[in-house]
Amino acid sequence: GDSDDYLIQEKLQLGVKLMEERKLTKDDDHEDSDESVQEIRNEIFVANLPRKCDYNDLKDFCARYGEIREIDMKYDNRTGKFRGFAIIKYNEDSCAEAAVEDSNRYRIQGRRISISYNKKRQAKKSTKTGDETCWFCFNNKDIERHLICNVGKELYVALPKGPVVDHHFLIIPKNHIQGTLALPESARNELEKTKKMLTDFITEHDENDYFIFERNLPLKFENAMHMNLQVISLPPGAYDLDDRIQDMLRASMLEFEVLSGPVEEAFREETEAGEIEKYYLYFEYPGLRTAKGRGKVRLLVKVPKESNTNHLMQLGRVMV
C-alpha cells in the first residue's frame, strides 16, 4: 500500500545517507575470517598512514628495510582520496621481516605506523555453487552487506562499488538467476514495484531523469552471470535523450527493437522454437513529455550466443 511505499522510500534514503557517510569498508579492517588466510612473507601491510601521505613519503620510509619491488597505495574509488593504508612488496623476505619488527615504532606526519605481513586468502577446493559462491547471491556469507540499502522478498537493492553517479542502484535477485526472463512471476511483480520505487526516488528526490539497463550475455563460464538491473540518475531536460541513446547503439553497430510490451514477448519465436538460452541488452528510460505525461521507452538488443561480447560488458555505463 501507500504506507509501505513511504516506508521503503524512507529506508532507501537512509541507506543512501549511511553509504555516503561511511568512510571505511571491509578492506580497512584487514582481519582474518578463517584458516584460509596465508601470510605473504615478502609483503607488508602498512596501516594508519596519514591521508596526506604521498607515494614518495611512503617509498622513503619503506626503503630503509631494503629494495622495494612494488608499492600499492589504496584509494577510494568514488572520491579518489588515499584511504590510509598500502601494501609494499619487497624483493627479499628478510626486508619484510625487518619492517614488521618495527611496527608501531615510527611515525609519519605525526601518526604511529602499524606494519604487519600482508595476508591473502587461499583458494579452497569447494563443491559449493550458486548461492554460496556467487558475489551477488544473498546467501553468500561474503556478500558486501554494507552496500545493501533495501531488501524485499525476492529482490534486494544495492549500491555498486564503482558508481557512475551518486545515485546509481542495482536491483538484484536474492537467488542465482541469470536474467529477467528467468524470474518467477512473483519476482517480476516485485521487480516492477522496485523499479518504480527507484525511478520515483530519482525523479522526485533528485528531480532528474533515469536510465535503466540490464545485460544478459554469454560468458565463458557457465552460470557466471547473475542478474543485476542498473538504475541510474541522469540530469533532467534531455529532450533528445531517445535520439542520443539510439544513435549510440547504432554507432556500436547494434541492431535494436523498440518494445511495446514485456521483454519475454520479444523472444516468443525463440521460446516456441525451444531455445532456452536467450541473451540480450535491455534499456529503459522516460519518453518525451506530452499532455498525458511521460511514457517509457524500452529498447532490446538480441545478442547471438556465439558473439564476442567483451565490448558489451560495460556498454550501459559507457553510454551514461
N, C-alpha and C positions, 0 to 999 in steps of 0.2 A: 504494500500500500504506500501512500504518500509519506507516511511517518517512517516507514522502513527506508525509502529513498533518501529522506532527510538525514537519517542516522548514518547511512552509507556515505553520503556526501561529507558529513562532519568527520567521519572516520578517515576518509580519503584525504581531506585537508590536513588532519592531524598527522597522518602517515607521511605526507609530503613535507610538512614542517619539521617533523622529527629527523627526516633524512637530510634536510637542508642544514639542520643544526649539528648533526652528528659529525665529529671530526675523526673518529677512529674507525677502523674496520677490523675484521678478524685478523688480518695480516699484522696489525700493530702489536697484537698480543704475543705473537710468535711463540705460542705454547704448544707442547706436545699433547696430542689427544690419545695416543695409544702406542703400543710397542713397535708400530711400523715406521717410526721416525728414526732416522740414522744421522749421526753427526758426520759432516764432511770435514776431514782433518786439515785441509789446506784452505778452508774458507771461514771467515769470521762474520758474525752478525753484530754490527755496531749500532747501538741504540742511544736514545736520549740526546741526540745531536740537536744543536740549535737550528731553528728554521732558516736562519740567515747563513748557515754553513754552506760553502760552495765546494765545487769539485777540487780546487787547488788546496783549500783548507784541509779537506779530508785526505787528499793524497799526501800532503806534507806530514800530517800526523801519522798515517799508517805506514809510510815508507821507512820509519825508524826501525821497523821489525823485519824488513827485508824487501826483496824485489816483488813488486805487485804485478799480477797478470791482468786483473780486471777490477774495475770499480763500478758497482751498480747502485746508484742512488735512487731511492723510491720517491716518485712524485704522484700527487693526486691527479687522477685522470680528468677531473672536471675543472679544477682551478689551476692546475699546473704548478702548484706550490710544493716545495720539498716537505716530505712527511716526517722527517726527523730520524730516519734510520737508513742503513745501507748495508750491502753485502760486499765484502772485499775478498778477492781470490788471490792467493799467493802462489808462487812457483814451488815453494817448499812447505811441507807440513810444519817444520820447526818454526817458521815465521808466524804462522797462525797460533801455534802453541805459546810462543813468547807474548803475543798480543793478548791472548786470553788470560795469561797470568797477571797482566797489568790492568785487568778490568777494574773500573771504579778508582783508578789511581790518578788519572789525569783529567783535566778539564779543557773544553774548547768553548771559548766565549763565555766562560763562567759556569758551564754546565758539566757535571761529572759524567764521564762517558762509560757506558756499560758495554762490555765486549764478551761475546760467547761464540762457541762454534756454530756455524750455520748448520741448520738441520733440514733434511729433506725426507719427505715421505717415500718409503719404498713401495713399489707396486706389488700388491699382493695377488696371488693367484686366487681367483674367485669364480664361483659358478653363478653369482648373482647377476641378474639382468633387469632391464626396465626400471621399475620404480626405485630400486636400491642403488643404481649406479648412474642414472641419468641426472645431469645437473639441474634439470627443471622439475623432475618428479617430486611431488610434495612429500613422499615417504622417504626420500633420501635424507639420511641423518646429517649430511654435509651441505644441505641446501642453504643458500645465502638468505637466512630468515630476516636479517636486518634490512633487506631490500624490499620485503613484502609490506604492502600498505593496505591491503584489503583481502579478505578470504571469504569465498562463497561456498556453496555446497559442492560444486564440481569444478569450479574455476577459482583462480586467485589472481590478484593484480600485484605486479611488482615493478620496481624501477630498474632500468638497465644499469650495468656497471659503467658503461660509456654513453650517457645520454647525448642526443643531438642538441636538445634544448632542455631548459629546466623541467618543463612538464612533458615528459616522454614516458609513456606507460607500456607495459606488456600485459596482455591478457593470456593466461597460461592454464591449460587443464591440469588438474592435480595428478591424473593418471597419465601413463605414457601413450599419448595419442598423437599421430603424425600430423594431422591437419583437420580443418573444419569439417571436411566431408566425412571424417570418421567419428565425429562427435555423436553421442546418442541424442535423441530428441530433447530430453530434459536439459542437457547441457547446451544445446543450440538456443533454447529459450533463455537460459541464463546468460549466454553469450550476448544476445541482442540487448538484454537489460543492462549488462555491464558496459557494453559499447555506448549505450545511451547515457548511462551514468557518467562515463568519462568525457564524452563529447559535450554533455551539458555542463560539466565542470569547466571544460576549456572555453566554451562559448560564453558562459555566464561569469565565471570567476576571472578568466584571463581576457574575456571579450575578444577572443581570437577565433580563427578558423581551425580546422583539424585535418589531419591526413592519416588514413588507416591503411596499413598494408600487411599482407601475410605472404610468406614464401613456403611452398611445399615442393622441395626439389629433390631429384635423385642424388643420393650421396654414395660415396664409395662403400661405406659400412652400412649394412642393412639395419633398419630400425634406428638409425642415428638421429633422425630428425624428430624433434618434439615441438609440437605446435606452439608458436607464440605470435599472437596478433598484436602488432605495434600501433599505438595510438599517440599521435604527436601534435603538439600545439603549433600552429602556423600564424604568422602575422595576418591581421584582418585586411579586408579590402582588396584581395587578389581577384579582381573581376575577371581576369583571363586565366584563372587557375586551371580550368579544364583544358584550355588550348595548350598551356605550358606543359602540363603533365603528358598529354597525348604527343606533343612534339618530342619530349624526352624519350618516350617509348619508341617512337619512330626512329629517332637518332640512334637508339640502341638496337635497331634492326629487329624489333619485336612486333609481331602481329597480335593485336588485341581485339577483344569484342566488348561492346557495351552491354551490360547485363540489365535486364528488366525484372529479374527475379532472383531467387537464391542461386548460389554457386552450383549446387547439385543439378539444377536444371540444365546448365551448360554442358554437363557431362552425361546427359541422358543417353546419347548414342553409344558412348563408351561403356556405360553401365549395361545397356541392353546387349552389347557385344560380349559381355562377360569380362571386361577389363577391370581388374581390382586396383591396380596402381594408377593413380591419377596425379600428375604433377602440374603445378601452376604457380603464377604470381597473381595476387589479388590486391586491388587498390580501391579505396573508397574515400570520398571527400564531398563537401557540400557543393550543390549546383548553384546556378545563378539565382539571384533574388527576384522573386516575382510577386504579384499581388496575393498569391496564395501561400507565400513564404518560400523557404528554400528546400528543395528536394535533395536527394542523394545521387551522386554519380558512382557507378560501380563498374570497374574495368577488370577483365580477366585475360591473362596471357597463358595459354596452354603450353606446357614445356614437354617435349618428347623425352622418353626415358633415356635414350642414347645420347642426349645433348651434353655438351660440355657446359656446366653451369657455374664455373668458378667466377665468371664476371657478373653473375646474377645474385650472388650471395648477399652483397651489400648494396644492391641497386636501390632499394627503397630509401636507405639512409642517404645515399648519394643524391637522389632526387630531392630530398628535403633540404 
